[in-house]
Amino acid sequence: MLNDHGRRNAGAGPVAQVNRLTMASATDFERQYEAARVRSDWAEARRCLERGAGADDPFCCAQLGVWLLLGHMTDRDDGAGFRLVRIAARAGAPEARRLLATLYARGRGVEANWAKAVDWLVRGARAGDADAMRQLAFLLPEGLATEQQALLAAAAQAGDVAAQRKLSRMTQTGPVPERIDWARIRRAARRPVLADGADETVCEAPLVRLRHGFLSEDLCDYLICAAGPFLTRASVNDPEAGADRIDASRTNMFANFWLLEGDVVTDCVDRMLARLVGVTPETGEPLSVLRYRPGEQFAPHFDFFDPASPVHAGQIAQGGQRIITCLVYLNAGYEAGETAFLDAGFKIRGEPGAAVFWRNADEDGAPDRATRHAGLPPASGEKWLLSKWFRDRPQTDVRTPGPAY
Ligand SMILES: O=C(O)CCC(=O)C(=O)O
């Protein structure tokens, strides 16, 4: 039986993005780094970054900061990574500003500080960064519809799809204000949090729980839009060979939200998920968004690591057992496509925003084989789903470097 834990292989887009966005005004440091990177001369690339960072070159600070945060080509050092990203953010690099906001929201390399996270988004938005505008708009409470509309309109005009879609869902829109009250936005932006509510029991053995209305329609759509650029064919991990591979048993696409793919809003979703299932966010693997087109499926599988497989036993020893799965249905407009529990004999498909969660293993890490489940293929339309796995210990969030680095 194949087990999917191949989520670590998502592309290295945002690191490349740091390259792409800042190359427009490339400094000598940057050009030297780029030349070494193209030759895959990583030792020289690193020396270029270090020389540039020593001279406060924003590109080099951002890139080396990212390497330190990811443990790429160097030992992971969150504090040093944070400080370098902050230098680049202060110098006005848009992606460094956004990353700094995420680091403050997550408490990565620095004590979590919501006010500073918002402040860095505001700085970005004021400088015209559509991404920061969109994030802020989704963090504003209902009462600030005018400011929200102004942020969304500006982001939408810059081509931001999530902003365009949210704007089109807003029922009462007035004229867009000429002046944005940034102080008001800074004060009002808040984390979306888990609303009070009761869980329903869908099945007793295995114990599968359902929470209606876990995510708002807005947040569901936010995740769908955010996943778009990172979608890649989902893989499975072979417990005998130990390697991830493309396989006919899993034909859908997925996107993982590692540090660089995520943002302040997705970090809020991560915290809500942890709260829902009663664990700390640090035990979560990266949030993952799955997309199934008609006929695409995730064949019957377990989410736990099987201690009987030497490869999986190694995974357990390294990062802990995968004890909880949480799925959130993100859209409507497709037929079939349920999540099926084969041995327990039921299928479920929640309305958009509904969360389903269960334990894959007991307190001692012993697998619950009654949790065998599948993502059935939609007969028509597209199915979008959030999938989140929690381990029995905090995760390092160190991504295996892909060749694109
Ligand atoms: O697509 C589904 O309904 C199930 C997804 C799944 O099995 C998983 O993420 O582990």
The ligand as a MOL file (V3000), in Angstrom:
LIG
                    3D

  0  0  0     0  0            999 V3000
M  V30 BEGIN CTAB
M  V30 COUNTS 10 9 0 0 0
M  V30 BEGIN ATOM
M  V30 1 O -9.7690 14.1400 -1.5910 0
M  V30 2 C -10.2340 13.6260 -0.5920 0
M  V30 3 O -11.4460 13.6550 -0.3850 0
M  V30 4 C -9.3350 12.9150 0.3770 0
M  V30 5 C -7.9630 13.5310 0.4930 0
M  V30 6 C -7.0480 12.6350 1.2760 0
M  V30 7 O -7.2410 11.4620 1.3360 0
M  V30 8 C -5.8920 13.1520 2.0250 0
M  V30 9 O -5.5550 14.3330 1.8770 0
M  V30 10 O -5.2890 12.3510 2.7820 0
M  V30 END ATOM
M  V30 BEGIN BOND
M  V30 1 2 1 2
M  V30 2 1 2 3
M  V30 3 1 2 4
M  V30 4 1 4 5
M  V30 5 1 5 6
M  V30 6 2 6 7
M  V30 7 1 6 8
M  V30 8 2 8 9
M  V30 9 1 8 10
M  V30 END BOND
M  V30 END CTAB
M  END
